[in-house]
């Protein structure tokens, strides 16, 4: 009977070690997922800002062109009447 009790205690100790490793592994996985999501979000933010920064001069040129185009149309409309 004592042999069975010792065997069960050893099995319990092994299972507790496995459970502890499993818990640590799950915490590490969770932290890695959080870090990956944060890195992806930050990377997206940086890329978005770079794209906006790159497009800004072209946007100004297009706005200037649209203003000039609308002024030309308003002048031509005066002559059509």
Residue frames as qw, qx, qy, qz and C-alpha x, y, z in Angstrom:
[[0.000, 0.885, 0.466, 0.000, 0.00, 0.00, 0.00],
 [0.299, -0.797, 0.106, 0.514, 2.83, 2.39, 0.80],
 [0.437, -0.077, 0.598, 0.668, 4.39, 1.63, -2.58],
 [0.197, 0.658, 0.628, 0.366, 1.23, 2.76, -4.34],
 [0.178, -0.933, -0.224, 0.219, 1.11, 5.93, -2.28],
 [0.407, -0.564, 0.349, 0.628, 4.73, 6.75, -3.16],
 [0.373, 0.212, 0.686, 0.588, 4.07, 5.98, -6.82],
 [0.069, 0.829, 0.532, 0.159, 1.03, 8.25, -6.81],
 [0.283, -0.866, -0.016, 0.412, 2.99, 11.04, -5.13],
 [0.421, -0.283, 0.521, 0.686, 5.70, 10.75, -7.80],
 [0.261, 0.488, 0.689, 0.469, 3.09, 10.87, -10.55],
 [0.086, -0.921, -0.366, 0.101, 1.50, 13.92, -8.94],
 [0.367, -0.686, 0.214, 0.591, 4.89, 15.64, -8.79],
 [0.374, 0.022, 0.645, 0.666, 5.51, 14.91, -12.49],
 [0.127, 0.700, 0.639, 0.292, 2.05, 16.15, -13.43],
 [0.209, -0.902, -0.186, 0.329, 2.55, 19.33, -11.41],
 [0.381, -0.437, 0.410, 0.704, 5.83, 19.97, -13.26],
 [0.274, 0.321, 0.709, 0.565, 4.08, 19.46, -16.60],
 [0.025, -0.851, -0.524, -0.035, 1.26, 21.77, -15.58],
 [0.306, -0.782, 0.035, 0.542, 3.74, 24.44, -14.48],
 [0.341, -0.174, 0.574, 0.723, 5.57, 24.21, -17.84],
 [0.162, 0.557, 0.721, 0.379, 2.27, 24.34, -19.71],
 [0.129, -0.900, -0.357, 0.214, 1.18, 27.43, -17.78],
 [0.322, -0.625, 0.262, 0.661, 4.51, 29.18, -18.43],
 [0.315, 0.088, 0.699, 0.636, 4.33, 28.26, -22.11],
 [0.090, 0.739, 0.638, 0.198, 0.80, 29.65, -22.41],
 [0.202, -0.879, -0.121, 0.414, 1.86, 32.91, -20.76],
 [0.350, -0.391, 0.482, 0.702, 4.83, 33.21, -23.13],
 [0.255, 0.382, 0.739, 0.493, 2.57, 32.58, -26.13],
 [0.023, -0.875, -0.479, 0.068, 0.13, 35.23, -24.94],
 [0.272, -0.771, 0.122, 0.563, 2.92, 37.78, -24.49],
 [0.354, -0.117, 0.636, 0.675, 4.29, 36.97, -27.94],
 [0.179, 0.626, 0.694, 0.308, 0.86, 37.45, -29.50],
 [0.123, -0.920, -0.261, 0.265, 0.48, 40.81, -27.77],
 [0.338, -0.582, 0.355, 0.649, 3.94, 41.89, -28.91],
 [0.333, 0.160, 0.723, 0.584, 3.23, 40.80, -32.49],
 [0.089, 0.797, 0.584, 0.127, -0.07, 42.66, -32.56],
 [0.222, -0.879, -0.040, 0.420, 1.58, 45.78, -31.13],
 [0.377, -0.354, 0.527, 0.674, 4.42, 45.55, -33.67],
 [0.278, 0.430, 0.729, 0.454, 1.96, 45.10, -36.54],
 [0.023, -0.902, -0.424, 0.076, -0.09, 48.08, -35.36],
 [0.296, -0.768, 0.176, 0.539, 3.00, 50.28, -34.99],
 [0.400, -0.093, 0.654, 0.635, 4.32, 49.18, -38.38],
 [0.209, 0.657, 0.665, 0.288, 1.01, 49.98, -40.01],
 [0.137, -0.928, -0.208, 0.278, 1.02, 53.41, -38.36],
 [0.360, -0.568, 0.389, 0.630, 4.56, 54.15, -39.59],
 [0.344, 0.180, 0.725, 0.569, 3.79, 53.00, -43.14],
 [0.103, 0.819, 0.561, 0.065, 0.58, 55.07, -43.19],
 [0.192, -0.883, 0.003, 0.428, 2.47, 58.19, -42.12],
 [0.384, -0.318, 0.569, 0.654, 5.17, 57.59, -44.76],
 [0.286, 0.454, 0.730, 0.423, 2.54, 57.18, -47.48],
 [0.009, -0.918, -0.386, 0.095, 0.70, 60.33, -46.41],
 [0.319, -0.739, 0.223, 0.549, 4.00, 62.21, -46.25],
 [0.382, -0.076, 0.676, 0.626, 4.90, 61.03, -49.76],
 [0.201, 0.607, 0.705, 0.306, 1.49, 61.83, -51.25],
 [0.125, -0.786, -0.320, 0.515, 1.22, 65.32, -49.72],
 [0.111, -0.452, 0.338, 0.818, 3.20, 67.20, -52.44],
 [0.027, 0.175, 0.809, 0.560, 1.21, 65.52, -55.20],
 [0.064, -0.680, -0.716, 0.143, -2.01, 66.33, -53.39],
 [0.094, -0.696, -0.088, 0.707, -1.05, 70.01, -53.28],
 [0.062, -0.203, 0.605, 0.767, -0.30, 69.97, -57.02],
 [0.031, -0.413, -0.858, -0.302, -3.68, 68.38, -57.74],
 [0.085, -0.746, -0.519, 0.408, -5.47, 70.91, -55.55],
 [0.078, -0.551, 0.199, 0.807, -3.74, 73.75, -57.39],
 [0.019, 0.027, 0.778, 0.628, -4.68, 72.18, -60.72],
 [0.051, -0.576, -0.815, -0.034, -8.31, 71.76, -59.64],
 [0.070, -0.732, -0.278, 0.618, -8.49, 75.37, -58.48],
 [0.030, -0.395, 0.444, 0.804, -7.05, 76.59, -61.77],
 [0.005, 0.221, 0.878, 0.424, -9.39, 74.31, -63.72],
 [0.030, -0.694, -0.689, 0.205, -12.43, 75.61, -61.86],
 [0.052, -0.674, -0.017, 0.736, -11.34, 79.22, -62.48],
 [0.028, -0.178, 0.669, 0.721, -10.87, 78.53, -66.18],
 [0.010, -0.441, -0.875, -0.198, -14.33, 76.94, -66.38],
 [0.031, -0.753, -0.476, 0.453, -15.91, 79.92, -64.64],
 [0.030, -0.539, 0.272, 0.797, -14.21, 82.30, -67.10],
 [0.009, -0.028, -0.813, -0.582, -15.31, 80.24, -70.12],
 [0.005, 0.591, 0.800, -0.103, -18.85, 80.16, -68.73],
 [0.010, 0.683, 0.168, -0.711, -18.86, 83.98, -68.76],
 [0.065, 0.380, -0.533, -0.753, -18.05, 84.02, -72.47],
 [0.043, 0.220, 0.938, 0.264, -20.59, 81.35, -73.38],
 [0.109, 0.646, 0.643, -0.397, -23.52, 83.45, -72.23]]
